[in-house]
Amino acid sequence: MFLSFAAVLAMRIKAKHIVTGVSETDFSGYPDCRESFIKSLNVTINLAMDDQFIIHTPLMWLNKAGVWKLSDQLGAFSFMKTKKH
């Protein structure tokens, strides 16, 4: 559902790339996180909206530790560092 909403917004702002943070390592509890589901949904969204979007899944093959490591490398947690007075 959220990727469908993202596609509607992407079309409105004329974006062609949609990025989602799903990971196949989580698929046991979340079938919609599987690569096959995302690829299928990409085709479905493109057909339904008569447009061409690319759904990117940069975390697809990372486990939780890998996601945390990447987040740290990208500085995603820099806001958490506080100055000592």
mmCIF file as gemmi writes it, N, C-alpha and C atoms, coordinates in Angstrom:
data_model
loop_
_atom_site.group_PDB
_atom_site.id
_atom_site.type_symbol
_atom_site.label_atom_id
_atom_site.label_alt_id
_atom_site.label_comp_id
_atom_site.label_asym_id
_atom_site.label_entity_id
_atom_site.label_seq_id
_atom_site.pdbx_PDB_ins_code
_atom_site.Cartn_x
_atom_site.Cartn_y
_atom_site.Cartn_z
_atom_site.occupancy
_atom_site.B_iso_or_equiv
_atom_site.pdbx_formal_charge
_atom_site.auth_seq_id
_atom_site.auth_asym_id
_atom_site.pdbx_PDB_model_num
ATOM 1 N N . MET Axp A 1 ? 0.818 -1.176 0 1 0 ? 1 A 1
ATOM 2 C CA . MET Axp A 1 ? 0 0 0 1 0 ? 1 A 1
ATOM 3 C C . MET Axp A 1 ? 0.877 1.261 0 1 0 ? 1 A 1
ATOM 4 N N . PHE Axp A 2 ? 1.928 1.264 0.83 1 0 ? 2 A 1
ATOM 5 C CA . PHE Axp A 2 ? 2.762 2.454 0.919 1 0 ? 2 A 1
ATOM 6 C C . PHE Axp A 2 ? 3.523 2.724 -0.382 1 0 ? 2 A 1
ATOM 7 N N . LEU Axp A 3 ? 3.934 1.665 -1.056 1 0 ? 3 A 1
ATOM 8 C CA . LEU Axp A 3 ? 4.621 1.873 -2.334 1 0 ? 3 A 1
ATOM 9 C C . LEU Axp A 3 ? 3.655 2.381 -3.4 1 0 ? 3 A 1
ATOM 10 N N . SER Axp A 4 ? 2.4 1.996 -3.324 1 0 ? 4 A 1
ATOM 11 C CA . SER Axp A 4 ? 1.388 2.544 -4.234 1 0 ? 4 A 1
ATOM 12 C C . SER Axp A 4 ? 1.226 4.037 -3.987 1 0 ? 4 A 1
ATOM 13 N N . PHE Axp A 5 ? 1.159 4.431 -2.719 1 0 ? 5 A 1
ATOM 14 C CA . PHE Axp A 5 ? 1.082 5.859 -2.385 1 0 ? 5 A 1
ATOM 15 C C . PHE Axp A 5 ? 2.32 6.592 -2.881 1 0 ? 5 A 1
ATOM 16 N N . ALA Axp A 6 ? 3.482 5.966 -2.708 1 0 ? 6 A 1
ATOM 17 C CA . ALA Axp A 6 ? 4.733 6.575 -3.151 1 0 ? 6 A 1
ATOM 18 C C . ALA Axp A 6 ? 4.718 6.776 -4.668 1 0 ? 6 A 1
ATOM 19 N N . ALA Axp A 7 ? 4.162 5.826 -5.397 1 0 ? 7 A 1
ATOM 20 C CA . ALA Axp A 7 ? 4.096 5.938 -6.854 1 0 ? 7 A 1
ATOM 21 C C . ALA Axp A 7 ? 3.172 7.079 -7.273 1 0 ? 7 A 1
ATOM 22 N N . VAL Axp A 8 ? 2.066 7.246 -6.569 1 0 ? 8 A 1
ATOM 23 C CA . VAL Axp A 8 ? 1.15 8.356 -6.871 1 0 ? 8 A 1
ATOM 24 C C . VAL Axp A 8 ? 1.872 9.689 -6.642 1 0 ? 8 A 1
ATOM 25 N N . LEU Axp A 9 ? 2.576 9.796 -5.525 1 0 ? 9 A 1
ATOM 26 C CA . LEU Axp A 9 ? 3.323 11.021 -5.247 1 0 ? 9 A 1
ATOM 27 C C . LEU Axp A 9 ? 4.433 11.215 -6.279 1 0 ? 9 A 1
ATOM 28 N N . ALA Axp A 10 ? 5.143 10.139 -6.606 1 0 ? 10 A 1
ATOM 29 C CA . ALA Axp A 10 ? 6.219 10.231 -7.599 1 0 ? 10 A 1
ATOM 30 C C . ALA Axp A 10 ? 5.689 10.738 -8.93 1 0 ? 10 A 1
ATOM 31 N N . MET Axp A 11 ? 4.543 10.232 -9.325 1 0 ? 11 A 1
ATOM 32 C CA . MET Axp A 11 ? 3.958 10.678 -10.595 1 0 ? 11 A 1
ATOM 33 C C . MET Axp A 11 ? 3.613 12.17 -10.526 1 0 ? 11 A 1
ATOM 34 N N . ARG Axp A 12 ? 3.068 12.567 -9.396 1 0 ? 12 A 1
ATOM 35 C CA . ARG Axp A 12 ? 2.672 13.972 -9.224 1 0 ? 12 A 1
ATOM 36 C C . ARG Axp A 12 ? 3.868 14.917 -9.306 1 0 ? 12 A 1
ATOM 37 N N . ILE Axp A 13 ? 5.006 14.509 -8.735 1 0 ? 13 A 1
ATOM 38 C CA . ILE Axp A 13 ? 6.182 15.386 -8.748 1 0 ? 13 A 1
ATOM 39 C C . ILE Axp A 13 ? 7.151 15.041 -9.887 1 0 ? 13 A 1
ATOM 40 N N . LYS Axp A 14 ? 6.717 14.139 -10.749 1 0 ? 14 A 1
ATOM 41 C CA . LYS Axp A 14 ? 7.484 13.729 -11.929 1 0 ? 14 A 1
ATOM 42 C C . LYS Axp A 14 ? 8.803 13.034 -11.577 1 0 ? 14 A 1
ATOM 43 N N . ALA Axp A 15 ? 8.789 12.278 -10.502 1 0 ? 15 A 1
ATOM 44 C CA . ALA Axp A 15 ? 9.956 11.476 -10.113 1 0 ? 15 A 1
ATOM 45 C C . ALA Axp A 15 ? 9.823 10.096 -10.748 1 0 ? 15 A 1
ATOM 46 N N . LYS Axp A 16 ? 10.927 9.482 -11.04 1 0 ? 16 A 1
ATOM 47 C CA . LYS Axp A 16 ? 10.917 8.157 -11.65 1 0 ? 16 A 1
ATOM 48 C C . LYS Axp A 16 ? 11.5 7.086 -10.746 1 0 ? 16 A 1
ATOM 49 N N . HIS Axp A 17 ? 12.071 7.482 -9.628 1 0 ? 17 A 1
ATOM 50 C CA . HIS Axp A 17 ? 12.736 6.542 -8.727 1 0 ? 17 A 1
ATOM 51 C C . HIS Axp A 17 ? 12.054 6.561 -7.366 1 0 ? 17 A 1
ATOM 52 N N . ILE Axp A 18 ? 11.765 5.37 -6.868 1 0 ? 18 A 1
ATOM 53 C CA . ILE Axp A 18 ? 11.149 5.188 -5.551 1 0 ? 18 A 1
ATOM 54 C C . ILE Axp A 18 ? 12.107 4.314 -4.745 1 0 ? 18 A 1
ATOM 55 N N . VAL Axp A 19 ? 12.432 4.749 -3.541 1 0 ? 19 A 1
ATOM 56 C CA . VAL Axp A 19 ? 13.369 4.012 -2.698 1 0 ? 19 A 1
ATOM 57 C C . VAL Axp A 19 ? 12.611 3.498 -1.476 1 0 ? 19 A 1
ATOM 58 N N . THR Axp A 20 ? 12.81 2.214 -1.171 1 0 ? 20 A 1
ATOM 59 C CA . THR Axp A 20 ? 12.177 1.635 0.003 1 0 ? 20 A 1
ATOM 60 C C . THR Axp A 20 ? 13.215 0.86 0.817 1 0 ? 20 A 1
ATOM 61 N N . GLY Axp A 21 ? 12.983 0.76 2.108 1 0 ? 21 A 1
ATOM 62 C CA . GLY Axp A 21 ? 13.956 0.147 3.002 1 0 ? 21 A 1
ATOM 63 C C . GLY Axp A 21 ? 13.661 -1.292 3.363 1 0 ? 21 A 1
ATOM 64 N N . VAL Axp A 22 ? 13.071 -2.046 2.45 1 0 ? 22 A 1
ATOM 65 C CA . VAL Axp A 22 ? 12.772 -3.445 2.743 1 0 ? 22 A 1
ATOM 66 C C . VAL Axp A 22 ? 14.029 -4.299 2.65 1 0 ? 22 A 1
ATOM 67 N N . SER Axp A 23 ? 13.994 -5.415 3.359 1 0 ? 23 A 1
ATOM 68 C CA . SER Axp A 23 ? 15.132 -6.333 3.383 1 0 ? 23 A 1
ATOM 69 C C . SER Axp A 23 ? 14.615 -7.766 3.355 1 0 ? 23 A 1
ATOM 70 N N . GLU Axp A 24 ? 15.149 -8.553 2.449 1 0 ? 24 A 1
ATOM 71 C CA . GLU Axp A 24 ? 14.699 -9.938 2.335 1 0 ? 24 A 1
ATOM 72 C C . GLU Axp A 24 ? 15.084 -10.764 3.56 1 0 ? 24 A 1
ATOM 73 N N . THR Axp A 25 ? 16.036 -10.293 4.329 1 0 ? 25 A 1
ATOM 74 C CA . THR Axp A 25 ? 16.39 -11.033 5.541 1 0 ? 25 A 1
ATOM 75 C C . THR Axp A 25 ? 15.252 -11 6.554 1 0 ? 25 A 1
ATOM 76 N N . ASP Axp A 26 ? 14.258 -10.126 6.332 1 0 ? 26 A 1
ATOM 77 C CA . ASP Axp A 26 ? 13.084 -10.031 7.204 1 0 ? 26 A 1
ATOM 78 C C . ASP Axp A 26 ? 11.872 -10.789 6.645 1 0 ? 26 A 1
ATOM 79 N N . PHE Axp A 27 ? 12.037 -11.473 5.531 1 0 ? 27 A 1
ATOM 80 C CA . PHE Axp A 27 ? 10.872 -11.997 4.817 1 0 ? 27 A 1
ATOM 81 C C . PHE Axp A 27 ? 10.066 -13.031 5.576 1 0 ? 27 A 1
ATOM 82 N N . SER Axp A 28 ? 10.651 -13.645 6.582 1 0 ? 28 A 1
ATOM 83 C CA . SER Axp A 28 ? 9.904 -14.693 7.285 1 0 ? 28 A 1
ATOM 84 C C . SER Axp A 28 ? 8.603 -14.148 7.86 1 0 ? 28 A 1
ATOM 85 N N . GLY Axp A 29 ? 8.618 -12.932 8.319 1 0 ? 29 A 1
ATOM 86 C CA . GLY Axp A 29 ? 7.409 -12.347 8.877 1 0 ? 29 A 1
ATOM 87 C C . GLY Axp A 29 ? 6.762 -11.34 7.952 1 0 ? 29 A 1
ATOM 88 N N . TYR Axp A 30 ? 7.456 -10.979 6.891 1 0 ? 30 A 1
ATOM 89 C CA . TYR Axp A 30 ? 6.984 -9.93 5.991 1 0 ? 30 A 1
ATOM 90 C C . TYR Axp A 30 ? 7.159 -10.362 4.538 1 0 ? 30 A 1
ATOM 91 N N . PRO Axp A 31 ? 6.204 -11.069 3.977 1 0 ? 31 A 1
ATOM 92 C CA . PRO Axp A 31 ? 6.356 -11.541 2.592 1 0 ? 31 A 1
ATOM 93 C C . PRO Axp A 31 ? 6.499 -10.404 1.587 1 0 ? 31 A 1
ATOM 94 N N . ASP Axp A 32 ? 5.999 -9.218 1.918 1 0 ? 32 A 1
ATOM 95 C CA . ASP Axp A 32 ? 6.111 -8.104 0.982 1 0 ? 32 A 1
ATOM 96 C C . ASP Axp A 32 ? 7.509 -7.482 0.965 1 0 ? 32 A 1
ATOM 97 N N . CYS Axp A 33 ? 8.429 -8.043 1.755 1 0 ? 33 A 1
ATOM 98 C CA . CYS Axp A 33 ? 9.819 -7.577 1.744 1 0 ? 33 A 1
ATOM 99 C C . CYS Axp A 33 ? 10.694 -8.414 0.823 1 0 ? 33 A 1
ATOM 100 N N . ARG Axp A 34 ? 10.13 -9.422 0.209 1 0 ? 34 A 1
ATOM 101 C CA . ARG Axp A 34 ? 10.919 -10.276 -0.691 1 0 ? 34 A 1
ATOM 102 C C . ARG Axp A 34 ? 11.204 -9.564 -2.01 1 0 ? 34 A 1
ATOM 103 N N . GLU Axp A 35 ? 12.371 -9.857 -2.555 1 0 ? 35 A 1
ATOM 104 C CA . GLU Axp A 35 ? 12.75 -9.245 -3.831 1 0 ? 35 A 1
ATOM 105 C C . GLU Axp A 35 ? 11.726 -9.568 -4.929 1 0 ? 35 A 1
ATOM 106 N N . SER Axp A 36 ? 11.238 -10.799 -4.964 1 0 ? 36 A 1
ATOM 107 C CA . SER Axp A 36 ? 10.266 -11.176 -5.999 1 0 ? 36 A 1
ATOM 108 C C . SER Axp A 36 ? 8.982 -10.351 -5.89 1 0 ? 36 A 1
ATOM 109 N N . PHE Axp A 37 ? 8.566 -10.047 -4.67 1 0 ? 37 A 1
ATOM 110 C CA . PHE Axp A 37 ? 7.368 -9.224 -4.473 1 0 ? 37 A 1
ATOM 111 C C . PHE Axp A 37 ? 7.612 -7.81 -4.984 1 0 ? 37 A 1
ATOM 112 N N . ILE Axp A 38 ? 8.757 -7.232 -4.638 1 0 ? 38 A 1
ATOM 113 C CA . ILE Axp A 38 ? 9.058 -5.862 -5.057 1 0 ? 38 A 1
ATOM 114 C C . ILE Axp A 38 ? 9.15 -5.774 -6.579 1 0 ? 38 A 1
ATOM 115 N N . LYS Axp A 39 ? 9.813 -6.74 -7.201 1 0 ? 39 A 1
ATOM 116 C CA . LYS Axp A 39 ? 9.904 -6.741 -8.67 1 0 ? 39 A 1
ATOM 117 C C . LYS Axp A 39 ? 8.522 -6.847 -9.302 1 0 ? 39 A 1
ATOM 118 N N . SER Axp A 40 ? 7.691 -7.715 -8.76 1 0 ? 40 A 1
ATOM 119 C CA . SER Axp A 40 ? 6.334 -7.88 -9.271 1 0 ? 40 A 1
ATOM 120 C C . SER Axp A 40 ? 5.519 -6.599 -9.08 1 0 ? 40 A 1
ATOM 121 N N . LEU Axp A 41 ? 5.658 -5.991 -7.905 1 0 ? 41 A 1
ATOM 122 C CA . LEU Axp A 41 ? 4.935 -4.751 -7.63 1 0 ? 41 A 1
ATOM 123 C C . LEU Axp A 41 ? 5.406 -3.628 -8.549 1 0 ? 41 A 1
ATOM 124 N N . ASN Axp A 42 ? 6.681 -3.603 -8.868 1 0 ? 42 A 1
ATOM 125 C CA . ASN Axp A 42 ? 7.212 -2.589 -9.778 1 0 ? 42 A 1
ATOM 126 C C . ASN Axp A 42 ? 6.536 -2.697 -11.146 1 0 ? 42 A 1
ATOM 127 N N . VAL Axp A 43 ? 6.411 -3.92 -11.641 1 0 ? 43 A 1
ATOM 128 C CA . VAL Axp A 43 ? 5.728 -4.136 -12.921 1 0 ? 43 A 1
ATOM 129 C C . VAL Axp A 43 ? 4.262 -3.721 -12.817 1 0 ? 43 A 1
ATOM 130 N N . THR Axp A 44 ? 3.609 -4.111 -11.742 1 0 ? 44 A 1
ATOM 131 C CA . THR Axp A 44 ? 2.188 -3.801 -11.543 1 0 ? 44 A 1
ATOM 132 C C . THR Axp A 44 ? 1.954 -2.293 -11.479 1 0 ? 44 A 1
ATOM 133 N N . ILE Axp A 45 ? 2.774 -1.595 -10.704 1 0 ? 45 A 1
ATOM 134 C CA . ILE Axp A 45 ? 2.627 -0.135 -10.606 1 0 ? 45 A 1
ATOM 135 C C . ILE Axp A 45 ? 2.843 0.527 -11.959 1 0 ? 45 A 1
ATOM 136 N N . ASN Axp A 46 ? 3.852 0.072 -12.697 1 0 ? 46 A 1
ATOM 137 C CA . ASN Axp A 46 ? 4.114 0.651 -14.015 1 0 ? 46 A 1
ATOM 138 C C . ASN Axp A 46 ? 2.938 0.438 -14.955 1 0 ? 46 A 1
ATOM 139 N N . LEU Axp A 47 ? 2.358 -0.747 -14.934 1 0 ? 47 A 1
ATOM 140 C CA . LEU Axp A 47 ? 1.195 -1.027 -15.789 1 0 ? 47 A 1
ATOM 141 C C . LEU Axp A 47 ? -0.027 -0.231 -15.339 1 0 ? 47 A 1
ATOM 142 N N . ALA Axp A 48 ? -0.282 -0.214 -14.05 1 0 ? 48 A 1
ATOM 143 C CA . ALA Axp A 48 ? -1.474 0.451 -13.522 1 0 ? 48 A 1
ATOM 144 C C . ALA Axp A 48 ? -1.427 1.962 -13.744 1 0 ? 48 A 1
ATOM 145 N N . MET Axp A 49 ? -0.25 2.537 -13.645 1 0 ? 49 A 1
ATOM 146 C CA . MET Axp A 49 ? -0.142 3.988 -13.749 1 0 ? 49 A 1
ATOM 147 C C . MET Axp A 49 ? 0.284 4.442 -15.142 1 0 ? 49 A 1
ATOM 148 N N . ASP Axp A 50 ? 0.505 3.471 -16.032 1 0 ? 50 A 1
ATOM 149 C CA . ASP Axp A 50 ? 0.925 3.768 -17.404 1 0 ? 50 A 1
ATOM 150 C C . ASP Axp A 50 ? 2.12 4.718 -17.416 1 0 ? 50 A 1
ATOM 151 N N . ASP Axp A 51 ? 3.1 4.368 -16.605 1 0 ? 51 A 1
ATOM 152 C CA . ASP Axp A 51 ? 4.317 5.153 -16.475 1 0 ? 51 A 1
ATOM 153 C C . ASP Axp A 51 ? 5.447 4.19 -16.126 1 0 ? 51 A 1
ATOM 154 N N . GLN Axp A 52 ? 6.649 4.693 -16.057 1 0 ? 52 A 1
ATOM 155 C CA . GLN Axp A 52 ? 7.795 3.841 -15.746 1 0 ? 52 A 1
ATOM 156 C C . GLN Axp A 52 ? 8.512 4.354 -14.502 1 0 ? 52 A 1
ATOM 157 N N . PHE Axp A 53 ? 8.415 3.601 -13.436 1 0 ? 53 A 1
ATOM 158 C CA . PHE Axp A 53 ? 9.109 3.894 -12.197 1 0 ? 53 A 1
ATOM 159 C C . PHE Axp A 53 ? 10.118 2.782 -11.933 1 0 ? 53 A 1
ATOM 160 N N . ILE Axp A 54 ? 11.127 3.094 -11.159 1 0 ? 54 A 1
ATOM 161 C CA . ILE Axp A 54 ? 12.087 2.091 -10.72 1 0 ? 54 A 1
ATOM 162 C C . ILE Axp A 54 ? 12.053 2.078 -9.199 1 0 ? 54 A 1
ATOM 163 N N . ILE Axp A 55 ? 11.766 0.92 -8.626 1 0 ? 55 A 1
ATOM 164 C CA . ILE Axp A 55 ? 11.773 0.785 -7.178 1 0 ? 55 A 1
ATOM 165 C C . ILE Axp A 55 ? 13.156 0.278 -6.767 1 0 ? 55 A 1
ATOM 166 N N . HIS Axp A 56 ? 13.825 1.055 -5.948 1 0 ? 56 A 1
ATOM 167 C CA . HIS Axp A 56 ? 15.163 0.707 -5.46 1 0 ? 56 A 1
ATOM 168 C C . HIS Axp A 56 ? 15.057 0.139 -4.041 1 0 ? 56 A 1
ATOM 169 N N . THR Axp A 57 ? 15.842 -0.886 -3.778 1 0 ? 57 A 1
ATOM 170 C CA . THR Axp A 57 ? 15.844 -1.532 -2.463 1 0 ? 57 A 1
ATOM 171 C C . THR Axp A 57 ? 17.288 -1.683 -1.976 1 0 ? 57 A 1
ATOM 172 N N . PRO Axp A 58 ? 17.92 -0.583 -1.553 1 0 ? 58 A 1
ATOM 173 C CA . PRO Axp A 58 ? 19.336 -0.642 -1.191 1 0 ? 58 A 1
ATOM 174 C C . PRO Axp A 58 ? 19.651 -1.516 0.025 1 0 ? 58 A 1
ATOM 175 N N . LEU Axp A 59 ? 18.656 -1.844 0.813 1 0 ? 59 A 1
ATOM 176 C CA . LEU Axp A 59 ? 18.883 -2.666 2.004 1 0 ? 59 A 1
ATOM 177 C C . LEU Axp A 59 ? 18.508 -4.128 1.798 1 0 ? 59 A 1
ATOM 178 N N . MET Axp A 60 ? 18.115 -4.494 0.602 1 0 ? 60 A 1
ATOM 179 C CA . MET Axp A 60 ? 17.531 -5.811 0.329 1 0 ? 60 A 1
ATOM 180 C C . MET Axp A 60 ? 18.361 -6.969 0.878 1 0 ? 60 A 1
ATOM 181 N N . TRP Axp A 61 ? 19.651 -6.922 0.744 1 0 ? 61 A 1
ATOM 182 C CA . TRP Axp A 61 ? 20.479 -8.064 1.135 1 0 ? 61 A 1
ATOM 183 C C . TRP Axp A 61 ? 21.302 -7.81 2.39 1 0 ? 61 A 1
ATOM 184 N N . LEU Axp A 62 ? 20.94 -6.774 3.137 1 0 ? 62 A 1
ATOM 185 C CA . LEU Axp A 62 ? 21.638 -6.48 4.384 1 0 ? 62 A 1
ATOM 186 C C . LEU Axp A 62 ? 20.857 -7.032 5.569 1 0 ? 62 A 1
ATOM 187 N N . ASN Axp A 63 ? 21.573 -7.584 6.53 1 0 ? 63 A 1
ATOM 188 C CA . ASN Axp A 63 ? 20.912 -7.98 7.775 1 0 ? 63 A 1
ATOM 189 C C . ASN Axp A 63 ? 20.85 -6.751 8.674 1 0 ? 63 A 1
ATOM 190 N N . LYS Axp A 64 ? 20.276 -6.899 9.875 1 0 ? 64 A 1
ATOM 191 C CA . LYS Axp A 64 ? 20.125 -5.757 10.782 1 0 ? 64 A 1
ATOM 192 C C . LYS Axp A 64 ? 21.468 -5.106 11.103 1 0 ? 64 A 1
ATOM 193 N N . ALA Axp A 65 ? 22.482 -5.926 11.348 1 0 ? 65 A 1
ATOM 194 C CA . ALA Axp A 65 ? 23.803 -5.378 11.66 1 0 ? 65 A 1
ATOM 195 C C . ALA Axp A 65 ? 24.347 -4.587 10.47 1 0 ? 65 A 1
ATOM 196 N N . GLY Axp A 66 ? 24.116 -5.082 9.265 1 0 ? 66 A 1
ATOM 197 C CA . GLY Axp A 66 ? 24.571 -4.389 8.069 1 0 ? 66 A 1
ATOM 198 C C . GLY Axp A 66 ? 23.866 -3.058 7.866 1 0 ? 66 A 1
ATOM 199 N N . VAL Axp A 67 ? 22.582 -3.022 8.189 1 0 ? 67 A 1
ATOM 200 C CA . VAL Axp A 67 ? 21.822 -1.771 8.077 1 0 ? 67 A 1
ATOM 201 C C . VAL Axp A 67 ? 22.356 -0.739 9.068 1 0 ? 67 A 1
ATOM 202 N N . TRP Axp A 68 ? 22.597 -1.175 10.303 1 0 ? 68 A 1
ATOM 203 C CA . TRP Axp A 68 ? 23.139 -0.263 11.317 1 0 ? 68 A 1
ATOM 204 C C . TRP Axp A 68 ? 24.52 0.242 10.899 1 0 ? 68 A 1
ATOM 205 N N . LYS Axp A 69 ? 25.357 -0.643 10.371 1 0 ? 69 A 1
ATOM 206 C CA . LYS Axp A 69 ? 26.699 -0.253 9.943 1 0 ? 69 A 1
ATOM 207 C C . LYS Axp A 69 ? 26.621 0.78 8.819 1 0 ? 69 A 1
ATOM 208 N N . LEU Axp A 70 ? 25.78 0.523 7.824 1 0 ? 70 A 1
ATOM 209 C CA . LEU Axp A 70 ? 25.612 1.452 6.715 1 0 ? 70 A 1
ATOM 210 C C . LEU Axp A 70 ? 25.078 2.796 7.211 1 0 ? 70 A 1
ATOM 211 N N . SER Axp A 71 ? 24.109 2.75 8.104 1 0 ? 71 A 1
ATOM 212 C CA . SER Axp A 71 ? 23.54 3.985 8.662 1 0 ? 71 A 1
ATOM 213 C C . SER Axp A 71 ? 24.621 4.811 9.349 1 0 ? 71 A 1
ATOM 214 N N . ASP Axp A 72 ? 25.461 4.14 10.107 1 0 ? 72 A 1
ATOM 215 C CA . ASP Axp A 72 ? 26.54 4.83 10.798 1 0 ? 72 A 1
ATOM 216 C C . ASP Axp A 72 ? 27.539 5.416 9.796 1 0 ? 72 A 1
ATOM 217 N N . GLN Axp A 73 ? 27.885 4.648 8.769 1 0 ? 73 A 1
ATOM 218 C CA . GLN Axp A 73 ? 28.823 5.121 7.75 1 0 ? 73 A 1
ATOM 219 C C . GLN Axp A 73 ? 28.276 6.352 7.014 1 0 ? 73 A 1
ATOM 220 N N . LEU Axp A 74 ? 26.968 6.395 6.83 1 0 ? 74 A 1
ATOM 221 C CA . LEU Axp A 74 ? 26.344 7.512 6.116 1 0 ? 74 A 1
ATOM 222 C C . LEU Axp A 74 ? 26.058 8.7 7.033 1 0 ? 74 A 1
ATOM 223 N N . GLY Axp A 75 ? 26.377 8.545 8.311 1 0 ? 75 A 1
ATOM 224 C CA . GLY Axp A 75 ? 26.167 9.636 9.255 1 0 ? 75 A 1
ATOM 225 C C . GLY Axp A 75 ? 24.719 9.833 9.67 1 0 ? 75 A 1
ATOM 226 N N . ALA Axp A 76 ? 23.922 8.806 9.521 1 0 ? 76 A 1
ATOM 227 C CA . ALA Axp A 76 ? 22.498 8.917 9.847 1 0 ? 76 A 1
ATOM 228 C C . ALA Axp A 76 ? 22.26 9.167 11.323 1 0 ? 76 A 1
ATOM 229 N N . PHE Axp A 77 ? 23.221 8.854 12.147 1 0 ? 77 A 1
ATOM 230 C CA . PHE Axp A 77 ? 23.037 9.016 13.587 1 0 ? 77 A 1
ATOM 231 C C . PHE Axp A 77 ? 23.836 10.191 14.134 1 0 ? 77 A 1
ATOM 232 N N . SER Axp A 78 ? 24.355 11.035 13.277 1 0 ? 78 A 1
ATOM 233 C CA . SER Axp A 78 ? 25.158 12.156 13.749 1 0 ? 78 A 1
ATOM 234 C C . SER Axp A 78 ? 24.352 13.111 14.626 1 0 ? 78 A 1
ATOM 235 N N . PHE Axp A 79 ? 23.053 13.166 14.439 1 0 ? 79 A 1
ATOM 236 C CA . PHE Axp A 79 ? 22.205 14.027 15.257 1 0 ? 79 A 1
ATOM 237 C C . PHE Axp A 79 ? 22.158 13.55 16.706 1 0 ? 79 A 1
ATOM 238 N N . MET Axp A 80 ? 22.538 12.297 16.946 1 0 ? 80 A 1
ATOM 239 C CA . MET Axp A 80 ? 22.469 11.748 18.287 1 0 ? 80 A 1
ATOM 240 C C . MET Axp A 80 ? 23.708 12.108 19.118 1 0 ? 80 A 1
ATOM 241 N N . LYS Axp A 81 ? 24.749 12.561 18.456 1 0 ? 81 A 1
ATOM 242 C CA . LYS Axp A 81 ? 25.968 12.921 19.164 1 0 ? 81 A 1
ATOM 243 C C . LYS Axp A 81 ? 25.765 14.284 19.815 1 0 ? 81 A 1
ATOM 244 N N . THR Axp A 82 ? 25.999 14.355 21.076 1 0 ? 82 A 1
ATOM 245 C CA . THR Axp A 82 ? 25.816 15.621 21.78 1 0 ? 82 A 1
ATOM 246 C C . THR Axp A 82 ? 27.147 16.143 22.28 1 0 ? 82 A 1
ATOM 247 N N . LYS Axp A 83 ? 27.209 17.431 22.42 1 0 ? 83 A 1
ATOM 248 C CA . LYS Axp A 83 ? 28.415 18.064 22.94 1 0 ? 83 A 1
ATOM 249 C C . LYS Axp A 83 ? 28.394 17.994 24.464 1 0 ? 83 A 1
ATOM 250 N N . LYS Axp A 84 ? 29.531 17.717 25.031 1 0 ? 84 A 1
ATOM 251 C CA . LYS Axp A 84 ? 29.637 17.727 26.488 1 0 ? 84 A 1
ATOM 252 C C . LYS Axp A 84 ? 29.992 19.134 26.931 1 0 ? 84 A 1
ATOM 253 N N . HIS Axp A 85 ? 29.295 19.607 27.947 1 0 ? 85 A 1
ATOM 254 C CA . HIS Axp A 85 ? 29.53 20.975 28.446 1 0 ? 85 A 1
ATOM 255 C C . HIS Axp A 85 ? 30.556 20.992 29.523 1 0 ? 85 A 1
